[in-house]
Amino acid sequence: MVKTVDDQAKAGEDYQELVQTLEFKEGEAFQVVEVFINDDENWEPDEDFWVQLYSHDQEVELRGADTKTRVTIIDDDKPG
């Protein structure tokens, strides 16, 4: 299972929450997931959230260096 986890960026406000079960077929090494970013015209500092892998049955965070990644939403609006 893959989920988004809030940090400075908040689901529903800055991006669309993702909770998705991944099922790998034999020989499949990876899958692509999409997280949609909410674009607005308001200036904000850059904000982060996380994409984390969890066990399917117990929803326990998987351990390892490649089971969690930080996503930075870079503001493309100029202040003032």
Rosetta blueprint (number, residue, H / E / L):
1 M L
2 V E
3 K E
4 T E
5 V E
6 D E
7 D L
8 Q L
9 A L
10 K L
11 A E
12 G L
13 E L
14 D L
15 Y E
16 Q L
17 E L
18 L L
19 V E
20 Q E
21 T L
22 L L
23 E L
24 F L
25 K L
26 E L
27 G L
28 E L
29 A L
30 F L
31 Q L
32 V L
33 V L
34 E L
35 V L
36 F L
37 I E
38 N L
39 D L
40 D L
41 E L
42 N L
43 W L
44 E L
45 P L
46 D L
47 E E
48 D E
49 F E
50 W E
51 V E
52 Q E
53 L E
54 Y E
55 S L
56 H L
57 D L
58 Q L
59 E L
60 V L
61 E E
62 L L
63 R L
64 G L
65 A L
66 D L
67 T L
68 K E
69 T E
70 R E
71 V E
72 T E
73 I E
74 I L
75 D L
76 D L
77 D L
78 K L
79 P L
80 G L
